[in-house]
Amino acid sequence: MKIFGKAKNNIDSKKEFFLKIERKLLDLANGKVPYQTINELCEHLTEILYDSYKHARKKYPKSKLRYSKLRIEDLNNPYYQYLIFDFLRNKNDTLFVPYTRQLLNLTEKEFNEFRVRKNQFESM
């Protein structure tokens, strides 16, 4: 809706961010990752993504529209993939490797390459 020639572009609520992330992760999990783990991960990612979007809206006022609604493809960004990896690893779950592979849609070889890239990045 336009008010005095300006488009209204409020940011989605945290709940909307959470629901989009949850929908995506549940789809990726395909029943192979416990719901409790998915739920906790969604809460973690929602906080980070929502804060990131709010910050970007202030820093880049001309891009408010872009940062009004969560783009789920942002989860494909290595930064967010590393957050998923770290979250699952820090849960100290012995199944963090298969859970991470499932949620990031990685084969065993791709997972090992991902882990090497992550370690290289963090060692810079």
C-alpha positions in Angstrom: 0.0 0.0 0.0 1.3 3.4 -0.9 1.1 6.3 1.5 2.1 9.7 0.0 4.0 8.0 -2.8 6.0 5.7 -0.6 5.6 2.0 -0.5 4.9 0.5 2.9 7.4 -2.3 3.5 7.5 -3.3 7.1 9.6 -6.3 8.1 7.9 -9.6 8.6 7.4 -10.7 12.2 9.8 -13.1 14.0 7.0 -15.6 13.9 6.9 -15.4 10.1 10.6 -15.8 9.9 10.4 -18.8 12.2 7.6 -20.5 10.2 9.5 -20.1 6.9 12.7 -21.5 8.4 10.8 -24.3 10.1 9.0 -25.2 6.9 12.3 -25.3 5.0 14.2 -27.3 7.6 11.4 -29.8 8.1 11.4 -30.4 4.4 15.1 -30.9 4.3 15.0 -33.1 7.5 12.5 -35.5 5.8 11.8 -37.0 9.2 15.4 -38.0 9.8 16.2 -35.2 12.4 14.2 -35.0 15.6 11.6 -32.2 15.7 13.1 -30.9 19.0 16.4 -30.3 17.3 14.7 -28.7 14.3 12.7 -26.4 16.6 15.8 -25.3 18.6 17.7 -24.7 15.4 14.8 -22.7 13.9 14.7 -20.5 17.0 18.5 -20.0 16.8 18.4 -19.1 13.1 15.4 -16.9 13.5 17.1 -14.7 16.1 20.2 -14.3 13.9 18.4 -13.8 10.6 15.8 -11.4 12.1 18.5 -9.3 13.7 20.5 -9.3 10.5 17.6 -8.2 8.4 16.8 -5.4 10.9 20.4 -4.2 10.9 20.5 -4.3 7.0 17.3 -2.2 6.8 19.0 0.5 8.9 22.3 0.3 7.2 20.9 0.2 3.6 17.7 2.2 3.7 17.2 2.0 -0.1 17.1 -1.8 0.3 14.3 -1.9 2.9 12.1 -3.8 0.5 14.7 -6.5 0.1 15.0 -6.9 3.9 11.3 -6.9 4.5 10.6 -10.6 4.0 12.9 -13.5 4.6 14.4 -15.0 1.5 14.7 -18.6 2.4 17.6 -19.0 -0.1 19.7 -16.9 2.4 20.0 -20.2 4.3 22.2 -21.4 1.4 24.8 -18.8 2.3 27.9 -20.4 3.7 27.7 -18.2 6.8 24.3 -19.7 7.7 25.4 -23.2 6.8 28.3 -22.8 9.2 25.9 -21.7 11.9 23.8 -24.8 11.3 26.9 -27.0 11.5 28.1 -25.3 14.7 24.7 -25.4 16.3 24.4 -29.1 15.7 27.9 -29.9 16.7 27.6 -27.8 19.9 24.5 -29.8 20.9 27.0 -32.5 21.5 24.8 -35.0 19.8 26.6 -38.0 18.5 24.4 -37.8 15.4 25.5 -34.3 14.4 27.2 -35.5 11.3 24.2 -37.2 9.7 21.9 -34.4 10.9 24.1 -31.8 9.4 24.5 -33.8 6.2 20.7 -34.2 6.0 19.9 -30.5 6.6 22.6 -29.2 4.3 21.8 -31.9 1.7 25.4 -33.1 1.5 26.9 -36.5 0.6 29.7 -37.8 2.8 32.3 -36.5 0.4 30.6 -33.1 0.2 30.4 -32.9 4.0 34.1 -33.6 4.4 34.9 -30.9 1.8 32.5 -28.6 3.6 34.2 -29.2 6.9 37.7 -28.6 5.4 36.5 -25.3 3.8 34.9 -24.2 7.1 38.2 -25.0 9.0 40.2 -23.1 6.4 37.9 -20.1 6.6 38.1 -20.1 10.4 41.9 -20.3 10.3 42.3 -17.2 8.1 
